[in-house]
């Protein structure tokens, strides 16, 4: 059980910062762009929300397997397969949790509007400087929400990580899979213990997001929380 908890926390700790980095340019482009290309990309990004996790996990398993075109490219570097490895779990988590990172950050960029950037431009700030000094600080609410959502969503993954990683103890077995195995073994005491911990964690994460939303909302309205 403790090994499964360790692997799960490590997976969430690796996935969350990586997704925030990957989601930033994508969310910025989706917030500021227009046209059918943007709408198509937005639909692809949101696909993991509506797609069954086992379907997504199956295609990721094929893509990370030894006979995929990606592995053919990586084989000269000594990488034969990424299926049933921790690296494969990270890749699957990045894909599966992508919309939970992109959407809050995109909403924050859209809520900011164009006025702050226009003011920065009148002060002769370059687009890069305006992004770092104006856009990112004003979007901090979206980043905090995205980080919490991605971390919590990664903690609770089941279908995708089961398809990609199997259940190798100490390597790819996460807490959600451990709960399933405990129930199969009629070990309800362990299942209750882990499930209760995840329930408490989920409740705390939601409360933190509500507090953050309230505090940032009060600040944007000029009210001290």
LUMTIMAR-390314 format. One record per residue (C-alpha): residue number from 1; residue in three letters; x negated, y negated, z. Coordinates in nm, 4 decimals, always signed. Example, Ala and Ser with C-alpha at 12.3 -4.5 7.8 and 13.67 -1.06 7.14 Angstrom:
! residues 2
PT   n res        X        Y        Z
PT   1 ALA  -1.2300  +0.4500  +0.7800
PT   2 SER  -1.3670  +0.1060  +0.7140
***
This chain:
! residues 225
PT   n res        X        Y        Z
PT   1 UNK  +0.0000  +0.0000  +0.0000
PT   2 UNK  -0.2739  -0.2458  +0.0915
PT   3 UNK  -0.4604  -0.1750  -0.2313
PT   4 UNK  -0.1419  -0.2504  -0.4266
PT   5 UNK  -0.1024  -0.5777  -0.2358
PT   6 UNK  -0.4641  -0.6692  -0.3082
PT   7 UNK  -0.4295  -0.6009  -0.6810
PT   8 UNK  -0.1028  -0.7966  -0.6962
PT   9 UNK  -0.2421  -1.1037  -0.5198
PT  10 UNK  -0.5558  -1.0938  -0.7353
PT  11 UNK  -0.3452  -1.0690  -1.0505
PT  12 UNK  -0.1317  -1.3673  -0.9466
PT  13 UNK  -0.4382  -1.5677  -0.8432
PT  14 UNK  -0.6042  -1.5116  -1.1829
PT  15 UNK  -0.2914  -1.5554  -1.3951
PT  16 UNK  -0.1699  -1.8824  -1.2387
PT  17 UNK  -0.4672  -2.1132  -1.3148
PT  18 UNK  -0.5215  -1.9567  -1.6562
PT  19 UNK  -0.1584  -2.0168  -1.7514
PT  20 UNK  -0.1658  -2.3772  -1.6300
PT  21 UNK  -0.4647  -2.4389  -1.8573
PT  22 UNK  -0.3056  -2.2631  -2.1556
PT  23 UNK  +0.0361  -2.4217  -2.1027
PT  24 UNK  -0.0864  -2.7824  -2.0831
PT  25 UNK  -0.1649  -2.8459  -2.4534
PT  26 UNK  +0.1309  -2.6345  -2.5624
PT  27 UNK  +0.3745  -2.8181  -2.3327
PT  28 UNK  +0.2362  -3.1550  -2.4444
PT  29 UNK  +0.2838  -3.0675  -2.8117
PT  30 UNK  +0.6359  -2.9373  -2.7511
PT  31 UNK  +0.7263  -3.2503  -2.5545
PT  32 UNK  +0.5902  -3.4961  -2.8094
PT  33 UNK  +0.6412  -3.3086  -3.1359
PT  34 UNK  +0.9486  -3.2658  -3.3534
PT  35 UNK  +1.0805  -3.0592  -3.6422
PT  36 UNK  +1.1612  -2.6966  -3.7079
PT  37 UNK  +0.8058  -2.5804  -3.6372
PT  38 UNK  +0.8289  -2.7097  -3.2807
PT  39 UNK  +1.1704  -2.5476  -3.2340
PT  40 UNK  +1.0367  -2.2161  -3.3659
PT  41 UNK  +0.7353  -2.2238  -3.1334
PT  42 UNK  +0.9613  -2.3174  -2.8399
PT  43 UNK  +1.1802  -2.0151  -2.9163
PT  44 UNK  +0.8777  -1.7850  -2.9312
PT  45 UNK  +0.7491  -1.9225  -2.5992
PT  46 UNK  +1.0891  -1.8613  -2.4357
PT  47 UNK  +1.1217  -1.5106  -2.5822
PT  48 UNK  +0.9886  -1.3265  -2.2719
PT  49 UNK  +1.2832  -1.4655  -2.0715
PT  50 UNK  +1.5430  -1.2807  -2.2801
PT  51 UNK  +1.3353  -0.9890  -2.4093
PT  52 UNK  +1.3531  -0.6678  -2.2006
PT  53 UNK  +1.0218  -0.6312  -2.0128
PT  54 UNK  +0.9795  -0.2746  -2.1379
PT  55 UNK  +1.0032  -0.3917  -2.5002
PT  56 UNK  +0.7449  -0.6623  -2.4423
PT  57 UNK  +0.5286  -0.4172  -2.2503
PT  58 UNK  +0.5513  -0.1587  -2.5274
PT  59 UNK  +0.4290  -0.3971  -2.7980
PT  60 UNK  +0.1555  -0.5301  -2.5711
PT  61 UNK  +0.0496  -0.1704  -2.5059
PT  62 UNK  +0.0239  -0.1132  -2.8809
PT  63 UNK  -0.1657  -0.4410  -2.9281
PT  64 UNK  -0.4143  -0.3580  -2.6519
PT  65 UNK  -0.4514  +0.0095  -2.7431
PT  66 UNK  -0.7603  +0.1595  -2.9085
PT  67 UNK  -0.6089  +0.1680  -3.2589
PT  68 UNK  -0.4869  -0.1925  -3.2768
PT  69 UNK  -0.6521  -0.4480  -3.5089
PT  70 UNK  -0.7581  -0.6487  -3.2034
PT  71 UNK  -0.9490  -0.3552  -3.0585
PT  72 UNK  -1.1108  -0.2858  -3.3952
PT  73 UNK  -1.2566  -0.6360  -3.3774
PT  74 UNK  -1.3704  -0.5910  -3.0159
PT  75 UNK  -1.5144  -0.2393  -3.0485
PT  76 UNK  -1.8589  -0.3638  -3.1682
PT  77 UNK  -1.8786  -0.5475  -2.8334
PT  78 UNK  -1.8148  -0.2270  -2.6398
PT  79 UNK  -1.4444  -0.2841  -2.5772
PT  80 UNK  -1.2484  +0.0200  -2.6920
PT  81 UNK  -0.9177  -0.0543  -2.5232
PT  82 UNK  -0.7645  -0.2967  -2.2749
PT  83 UNK  -0.4644  -0.0776  -2.1967
PT  84 UNK  -0.4535  +0.0589  -1.8414
PT  85 UNK  -0.7103  -0.1954  -1.7221
PT  86 UNK  -0.6866  -0.4989  -1.4951
PT  87 UNK  -0.7794  -0.7224  -1.7900
PT  88 UNK  -0.4813  -0.5802  -1.9763
PT  89 UNK  -0.2600  -0.6652  -1.6786
PT  90 UNK  -0.3832  -1.0239  -1.6896
PT  91 UNK  -0.3090  -1.0525  -2.0625
PT  92 UNK  +0.0374  -0.9057  -2.0133
PT  93 UNK  +0.1075  -1.1415  -1.7246
PT  94 UNK  -0.0054  -1.4407  -1.9307
PT  95 UNK  +0.2414  -1.3517  -2.2053
PT  96 UNK  +0.5256  -1.2541  -1.9718
PT  97 UNK  +0.5013  -1.5640  -1.7494
PT  98 UNK  +0.4206  -1.8143  -2.0268
PT  99 UNK  +0.7687  -1.9756  -2.0369
PT 100 UNK  +0.7634  -2.0253  -1.6583
PT 101 UNK  +0.4500  -2.2366  -1.6981
PT 102 UNK  +0.5335  -2.4216  -2.0193
PT 103 UNK  +0.8905  -2.5295  -1.9449
PT 104 UNK  +0.8361  -2.7182  -1.6153
PT 105 UNK  +0.5303  -2.8977  -1.7540
PT 106 UNK  +0.7133  -2.9803  -2.0770
PT 107 UNK  +1.0074  -3.1191  -1.8797
PT 108 UNK  +0.7703  -3.3354  -1.6763
PT 109 UNK  +0.6064  -3.4751  -1.9903
PT 110 UNK  +0.9452  -3.5452  -2.1490
PT 111 UNK  +1.0804  -3.7137  -1.8343
PT 112 UNK  +0.7788  -3.9438  -1.8324
PT 113 UNK  +0.8797  -4.0995  -2.1645
PT 114 UNK  +0.6513  -4.2959  -2.3945
PT 115 UNK  +0.6444  -4.6233  -2.2015
PT 116 UNK  +0.3502  -4.5408  -1.9671
PT 117 UNK  +0.1351  -4.4332  -2.2604
PT 118 UNK  +0.2244  -4.7473  -2.4531
PT 119 UNK  +0.1200  -4.9595  -2.1565
PT 120 UNK  -0.2083  -4.7669  -2.1345
PT 121 UNK  -0.2656  -4.8265  -2.5057
PT 122 UNK  -0.2190  -5.2038  -2.4603
PT 123 UNK  -0.4952  -5.1858  -2.1985
PT 124 UNK  -0.7200  -5.0283  -2.4650
PT 125 UNK  -0.7173  -4.6816  -2.3147
PT 126 UNK  -0.7911  -4.4058  -2.5614
PT 127 UNK  -0.5304  -4.1308  -2.6057
PT 128 UNK  -0.7566  -3.8931  -2.4129
PT 129 UNK  -0.8017  -4.1384  -2.1246
PT 130 UNK  -0.4288  -4.2125  -2.1186
PT 131 UNK  -0.3517  -3.8414  -2.1009
PT 132 UNK  -0.5864  -3.7808  -1.8065
PT 133 UNK  -0.5196  -4.0996  -1.6115
PT 134 UNK  -0.1475  -4.1502  -1.6851
PT 135 UNK  +0.0265  -3.8394  -1.8185
PT 136 UNK  -0.1249  -3.5759  -1.5905
PT 137 UNK  -0.0695  -3.7643  -1.2618
PT 138 UNK  +0.2922  -3.8362  -1.3535
PT 139 UNK  +0.3478  -3.4709  -1.4455
PT 140 UNK  +0.2170  -3.3335  -1.1154
PT 141 UNK  +0.5689  -3.2342  -1.0115
PT 142 UNK  +0.5943  -3.0086  -1.3160
PT 143 UNK  +0.2533  -2.8567  -1.2481
PT 144 UNK  +0.3366  -2.7704  -0.8879
PT 145 UNK  +0.6672  -2.6144  -0.9951
PT 146 UNK  +0.4971  -2.4223  -1.2758
PT 147 UNK  +0.2267  -2.2904  -1.0411
PT 148 UNK  +0.4821  -2.1671  -0.7885
PT 149 UNK  +0.7022  -2.0082  -1.0542
PT 150 UNK  +0.4132  -1.8317  -1.2259
PT 151 UNK  +0.2643  -1.7054  -0.8994
PT 152 UNK  +0.5993  -1.5764  -0.7729
PT 153 UNK  +0.6939  -1.4286  -1.1103
PT 154 UNK  +0.3612  -1.2462  -1.1348
PT 155 UNK  +0.4061  -1.1049  -0.7854
PT 156 UNK  +0.7410  -0.9538  -0.8879
PT 157 UNK  +0.6462  -0.8109  -1.2291
PT 158 UNK  +0.7413  -0.4492  -1.2916
PT 159 UNK  +0.8299  -0.3399  -1.6456
PT 160 UNK  +0.5469  -0.5128  -1.8307
PT 161 UNK  +0.2711  -0.4152  -1.5880
PT 162 UNK  +0.3991  -0.0576  -1.5697
PT 163 UNK  +0.3852  -0.0228  -1.9494
PT 164 UNK  +0.0433  -0.1839  -1.9865
PT 165 UNK  -0.1361  -0.0699  -1.6746
PT 166 UNK  +0.0387  +0.2435  -1.5595
PT 167 UNK  -0.0090  +0.2904  -1.1869
PT 168 UNK  -0.3781  +0.3512  -1.1233
PT 169 UNK  -0.4367  +0.3047  -0.7471
PT 170 UNK  -0.6762  +0.0215  -0.6733
PT 171 UNK  -0.6858  -0.0911  -1.0379
PT 172 UNK  -0.3432  -0.1446  -1.1941
PT 173 UNK  -0.0946  -0.0418  -0.9259
PT 174 UNK  +0.0975  -0.3490  -0.8039
PT 175 UNK  +0.3505  -0.3838  -0.5237
PT 176 UNK  +0.6583  -0.3548  -0.7465
PT 177 UNK  +0.5327  -0.0211  -0.8793
PT 178 UNK  +0.4421  +0.0849  -0.5268
PT 179 UNK  +0.8011  +0.0236  -0.4158
PT 180 UNK  +0.9287  +0.2395  -0.7024
PT 181 UNK  +0.6889  +0.5182  -0.6128
PT 182 UNK  +0.7799  +0.4979  -0.2432
PT 183 UNK  +1.1480  +0.5387  -0.3280
PT 184 UNK  +1.0676  +0.8346  -0.5551
PT 185 UNK  +0.8819  +0.9934  -0.2647
PT 186 UNK  +1.1726  +0.9146  -0.0281
PT 187 UNK  +0.9318  +0.7011  +0.1736
PT 188 UNK  +1.1977  +0.4426  +0.2582
PT 189 UNK  +0.9999  +0.2990  +0.5498
PT 190 UNK  +0.7229  +0.1809  +0.3171
PT 191 UNK  +0.9758  +0.0673  +0.0560
PT 192 UNK  +1.1583  -0.1366  +0.3217
PT 193 UNK  +0.8321  -0.2911  +0.4419
PT 194 UNK  +0.7116  -0.4021  +0.0989
PT 195 UNK  +1.0563  -0.5088  -0.0227
PT 196 UNK  +1.1147  -0.7125  +0.2915
PT 197 UNK  +0.7810  -0.8860  +0.2434
PT 198 UNK  +0.8647  -0.9715  -0.1178
PT 199 UNK  +1.2075  -1.0967  -0.0144
PT 200 UNK  +1.0550  -1.3275  +0.2461
PT 201 UNK  +0.7903  -1.4460  +0.0007
PT 202 UNK  +1.0514  -1.5248  -0.2655
PT 203 UNK  +1.2639  -1.7193  -0.0179
PT 204 UNK  +0.9654  -1.9241  +0.1004
PT 205 UNK  +0.8619  -1.9975  -0.2602
PT 206 UNK  +1.2113  -2.1219  -0.3447
PT 207 UNK  +1.2236  -2.3395  -0.0328
PT 208 UNK  +0.8872  -2.4918  -0.1192
PT 209 UNK  +1.0120  -2.5763  -0.4691
PT 210 UNK  +1.3254  -2.7380  -0.3251
PT 211 UNK  +1.1185  -2.9467  -0.0829
PT 212 UNK  +0.8822  -3.0525  -0.3605
PT 213 UNK  +1.1727  -3.1444  -0.5863
PT 214 UNK  +1.3291  -3.3511  -0.3099
PT 215 UNK  +1.0066  -3.5322  -0.2193
PT 216 UNK  +0.9104  -3.6127  -0.5779
PT 217 UNK  +1.2678  -3.7146  -0.6580
PT 218 UNK  +1.2718  -3.9525  -0.3637
PT 219 UNK  +0.9386  -4.1043  -0.4636
PT 220 UNK  +1.0474  -4.1572  -0.8243
PT 221 UNK  +1.3554  -4.3393  -0.6967
PT 222 UNK  +1.1479  -4.5593  -0.4686
PT 223 UNK  +1.2737  -4.3895  -0.1512
PT 224 UNK  +1.0520  -4.2641  +0.1254
PT 225 UNK  +1.1305  -3.8968  +0.2028
***
